[in-house]
Amino acid sequence: EESFLTEIKKFVKIKERSDTRLDVSIDATVQYKGTKTSGVVENISGNGVLLRTEEPFGIGSVITLDFFLPNKKDKIKTKAIIVRITAGKGSKDTEFGLRFFEIDEKYQMLINSFIEEQSKNF
């Protein structure tokens, strides 16, 4: 299988994820154009999250995302840009791939530390 991928990469440019993604289930608040709604962060990496929500957003939309990491007291608050949209498991739910945008260094460090801590447990 690995040699097959090596051959394919010679002809097709494939962007690989470099950050560890951690599966989670974290309640989040989303603000977009003056409206607040809720969602669930399904996974997280140092660069962004997968967010499940019923609200419709378009690719390129910039939102503000608030959430608490499990067992942490600091609320993470950051802007994020929607880079991917897929139909979710539920009839109304949609999954949005978000890339952090203008994230405070303190929050970035908290996220990276959380992912590193949790990854050691597996």
N, C-alpha and C positions, 0 to 999 in steps of 0.2 A: 504493500500500500504506500509506504513512504517513497519508494522509487517512482511510483506512478505520479505522486504529487510533485516530485522533483521534476519529472518530465513535463508535466502540465505547466509548471511555473516558468519553464523556458519560453512558453508561447503566450501565456496569459498572465497579466499582472494581477496577483491576488494580494489584497491588503490583509495582513494577519493582525489579530489583536495582540498587543504586547502586554496589556494589563490583566491582572488576575480579576476574574469576575466571581463574586460571592453571592450565592442564592440567599435571599432574605425575604422577609415579609414585614415591611415597615409602613405604618400609616404615614401619609404625607399630605400637606396642604399645598395646593397649586394656586398661584395668582396669575391671571392673564387678562390684560386690558381692563383692570379694575374689578374683575370678578374673582371670587374665591371658590374653589371646589376641592374635593378630596380625591385621593388616589392611594394606591399601594405600590411601594417600591418593591419590585420582584427580584432584582439583583443590582449589585453595586460594584463599581470599580473605581480606580483613582481618577478616571476621566469622565464618568457619568453613571447613569442608572437606567434601568428598564422600569418604566412607570405604567401601571395599569389603571385606567380611569374610564368613566363613561363619557367624559367631555370630548368634543371634537376639536382637535388642533391640527394645523397644517405643518408640513415640513418647513423648517426655517423659522417657525414661531419661537420667540424668546419668552420664556415663562420665569417666574420666581418660584422656587421649590423650598419648602420648609419641612424638616423631619428630625427626629431624634434617633440616633444610633442606639441599638439595644444596650441597656445598662450604662448609658452615658447621660450626663446631666446637661450638656451643652446642645442647644438647638442648632442644627445646621441650616443655614439660610444662604442660598446661592441662586444666581441666574443660570438658566440652562437653555440650550437651543435644541429643538427637535430635529433629529437627523434621520430617524427611521420610524415608520408606522406599520404595524401588523395587526390583523384581527386577533382578538384575544380568545380565551377559552369560553367566556360567557357570551350570551347573545348580544349584550350591549357594550361589553368591555372592549377596549382597544388598548394595545400595548404600544408605548412610545419609547423609542431609544433617545435618550437625552444626553448631550455632552455638556459638562459643566462649562460655564461661561462667566468670567469675572468672579471666580470663587476666591474668597478670602484665604490667605495662606494658613491661618489657624484652622479653618474648617478642612482644608486640603490635608493637613497633617493629621487631624482627627480621623478622617476617612481612611487614609493610608495605614495608620496605626491599627484601626479596627480590622481592616482586611488582613493585615499581617498577623494579628493576634488570632483571628478566627481560622485562618489558613493553617496555622500550626496545630490546631485541634483536629485536623483531618488527616 
